[in-house]
Amino acid sequence: MTTMNAVRAHERGGPETLRLETAPRPEPGPGEVLVAVRSASITPGELDWDATWTDAVDGTGTPRLPIVPAKEFSGIVAVAGPGVADLDIGDEVYGLVPFTSDGAAAEYVRVPAAVVATKPAGLDHDHTAALPLAGLTAWQGLVEQGGLHEGTRVLVHGGAGGVGSLAVQIAAALGAEVAATAAARDADFVRSLGAARVLDYAAEPFEEQLDGLDLVFDTVGGATQERSWKVLRPGGVLVSVAAPPPAEGPGSTRGAFFVVEPDRAGLEQLSRLVAQGRLRPPIAEVFPLADTAAAYTALTRPHRRGKVVVHVS
């Protein structure tokens, strides 16, 4: 049996359950590739998701133990399974692992070829691994759910975070007029990403500063989401990845909630923006594979600017 080093958990829990150990190396099936992982990226709440631990996303699935965490990767194709014609051994690739599959905190990850894209030129593996989940979340929320286009007036909540920092860059790159909320200490950073206006969420109620917006992209939820209806124009849309808003808001506004999906076409759009110099995923911290548990603990630290990455090889 071929083996690999992998971070695994044999019981459901938090970072304390994660151990670096020797594990069987997966083999790709039809339509799959085996990727030699160079870097992986992790997400707040990932160890709380039912999909991390079972074969379903809604809590009704059969437990999957042991599990390998981390759903984003950048690496090199090691083996192409039967029927894979558009990826070759040695190709540099990146992507988002389906949520009910083992992740990339390991030397190898098995993933459907259809959701894998060519690694963006000019990015190292650490920065590339920080892109798939947050980047696809921002792209799908802004463009596919929110209909963002040139001239859209948009407010991004949490503009310094892993998703928010990419949402600000993507919206600005597509020609939107971007405002964002952030802590005062992060204001200059968020402006550097392309926000024309940054509002200190602790000092100035954003709903008293803004109005007539086309789109609010909410990564925060709670009272922030509730107050966001006030800044929308009639017919505007509130898109949230934090908690489902009402489908219909005041003044003919509407709400939308979604869960990001692996998508090669979306990754290719992100790669195009990277190639144009319009998008670069910020990294908060990088940990070695052996310290993956510490990386998950780091996700709880306040005021992170960007993603936490696990450097595998």
N, C-alpha and C positions, 0 to 999 in steps of 0.2 A: 504493500500500500504506500502511495506517495503521500508525504506529510508536509505541513507548513507550520509556521508560527502564526498563532491567531489569538486575539483577545476574545474570551468567551465568558458567558454566564450560564451556570447550570441551574439557577433558580431565579425567579422573578424578583427584581429589586432595583436598587440604585447603583451608583458607582462602586460601592463596597462589594458587589457580587462579581465584578469583572476581574479576570485572571488571564495573564499571558501564559499560553500552554501550547503543546504540540497537538495539532488536530489534523484530521484527514483533509487532503487537498481536494476540493470539488472538481468534478469533471463536467465539461459543458455538454449539454444535450443538443438536440436539433434546434437550430436557430439561436444558439447561445454562443458566447465567447467566454474564455477564461482570461482574466486580466491580471497581470502581475502588478500589484498595487505599489505605487510610489508614494502617494499621499492620500489621506482620507480626511473628511470633515464631519463634524458632529453638530447636533442641533439641540437647543433647549427643549426639554420635555420628551426627548426621544425615548428615554427609558421608562416613560409613563405610558407610551402608546400601546394599545392592545396589539397593533400590527407588528410591533417589535417582538412580541412574545408568542403570537399565535399565527394561524394561517388565515385570519380574517381581520378586517380593519374596524369592525363594529363591536368587538368584545364577545362574539358568539363562536369564535374559531377554536380549533383544537390547539393545545399548547405545542410550541416548537422549542424544544430544549435539547442540548444547549444552543444558545444563539450567539451570533457575532454581530456587534453593533456597528454603527456609522454607515450612513446611506449615500454618501457622496465620495467619489473617487476620481483619481487621475492616475493613469498608468500605461502599460504597454500590453498589447494583445499577445498572450502566450500560446493559446490554443484556440482555433476556430472550430466550432462544432459543425456537424452535418448541415448542409443547406445554407451556410453563411458564405455569401459570394462577394460582399462589399467591404469586408474587413479582412486584413491579412496579418499573419504573425509579424510582430515588430511595429505595427501601427501604434502611434501614441494617441490615446483616446481618453475620454472622460464621460461621466454620466451620473445619473441618479438611480440607485438600486431600488427596484420595487419594494414597497414597505414591508411586505410579508415574506421577504427573502433575507437570507443572511447578508450582513453588510461587509464593509471594506476595511475594518480594523484587523487586517490579516495580510499575509503576503500575497494571497490570491483571492479574487472574488469572481463568482459566476454571475453573468447578467445577460438578459436578452440582447442580441445584437441590434435589434430594431430601435432600442432607446439609447444606444451608444453613439457619440459623435466624435469627430476628429478633434484632438486637443488644440485649443487656440494657439497660434504661433505667437511667440513673444512672451508667453506666461510660463513660469516654472510650475512644477507639479504642485507645490504647496498652494500657490494662488489659484491654480486651475481647480483643485479639489474644493476650494471655498466657493466655487461658482454655481454648481448645478442646482441644489435645492433652493437656495436663496434667490438665485438669478431666475430660475423658472417660476418661482412663486411671484416674484416681482413682475416678470413678463406676462404671465397668465392673468395676474390680478389687474394690472394696468391696461393691457392691450386687449386681451380676450374677454375679460369680465367687464372692464371699465370703458372699453372703446377709446382709449387714449390715442390722440393724434396731434399733429402740429397745431399749436394754439390752445390746446386744452389747458384749463386752469385747474391745477391739482394740488391737494394738500396731502403730504405723506407724514403719517404719525410714526415717531420713532426713527427719525432720519439718520441716526448714527449707528443703528443696530445692524445685524447681519442681513436681514431682508430690506430694511428701510434704506440702508446706505446704497444698495444696488437699485432700489426703486427710484431714488433721487437721480442717480446717474442715468438710468434708462429713460425716465421721463424727460430729463433735460436733453438727452441725445436725440429723442424723437421730436423735439421742438415744443414741448409743453412749457407752460409758465409754472414753475415749481415753488411751492412753499413747503416748509417742513417744521415739525415740532422736534425739540431736542433739549437736553440739559444745556445750561449756559456754557459750561466748560467745553461742550462739543460744537458750539455754534460755528466757529471758524472752520472746523473740519467739515461740517455739513455744507457750508457755503462752497468749500473747495470741490465738493462733489457736483455742484451745479444748481443748488437751491438759491433762488433769487431772494428769498426771505426765510429767515429762521426765527422761530418763536420759542422762547424759553417757557416750557410747559409749566414750570413751577412759579413763574413770576407774572405772566400775562395770559389771561384766558384767551385762547386762540379764537373763540367764537365772538369775542368783542373786537378782534382785529381784522377778521376776514369775512367776506360774504360773496355771494354770487358765483361760487366755484362750480365747476362741472363735475369734479370727481374728488372723493376722499378715499385714500388708501390707508386702511387701519390695521396696524400691527400690534395694537395695545389692548383694545376692548374696554369693557367696563364703562365708567363714567365718561371717559374720553370718547368712546364710540357714541354714547347717547348725546353728548354735546355737539357731535359732528354734524347732525342734521341741520343745525342752525346756519352753517356756512354754505350750504348747497343752494344753487339756483333751482327754480322749478324744473323738474325733469332731470336733475342731477342724480348721481349714483354714489352710494357708499359701499365700497368693496372691503370686506374684512377677512383676514386670515386668523383673527384672534377668537372671535365668537360670532355665531350667526346673528345678524341684525334682522329686524323685521323686513319682510319682502317689500312692504310699502311704507314709505315715510311721509312726513307732512309735506304739503305743497306739491304733490305728484312726484316726489322723489322716490327712489327705490333702493333697496338694499340687496347685497349679494354676498354669499359666503361660499368658499370653495376649498378643496384640499388639492395641493399641487400634485401633478401627475408626471411621471417620467415621459420625456418627449424629445426625440432627436431634432425635430424641426425647430423647437424652441431653443435648444442648445445651439443650433446653427445660427440662429438670430443673435444670440449672445456672443458667439464667436465673431460674428461680423462686426459688432460694436467694439469688441476688444481689438480687432484688427484695425479699426478706424481710430483707435486711441480714445474712444468715448467711454470705455467701461474697464474698470480694474477692481476686482474684489478686494476689499481691505481685510487684513488678518489681524486679529487681536493677539493671539498667542499660538505657538507651535510646540507640540509635545512629541517625544519619541513614542513609538508603539508601546514600549514597556510601561509608559506612564499614562496610558489611555484613561484609567480610572481618575487620575488627577486632572486630565483634560475635561472630563465630564463635570468634575467638581468646579472647575474654573468657569463653567457656563453660568454659575450662580452669582458671579461677581458683578456688581453694578457697573454701568457705564462702559461696557465693552464696545470697542469700535471695530465691528466686523466679526468674522468667524473665528472659531477655535479649530485648529488643524492638527491632525496626527500625522507625523512624518514617518512613513513605513520603511522606505528603502531609498 
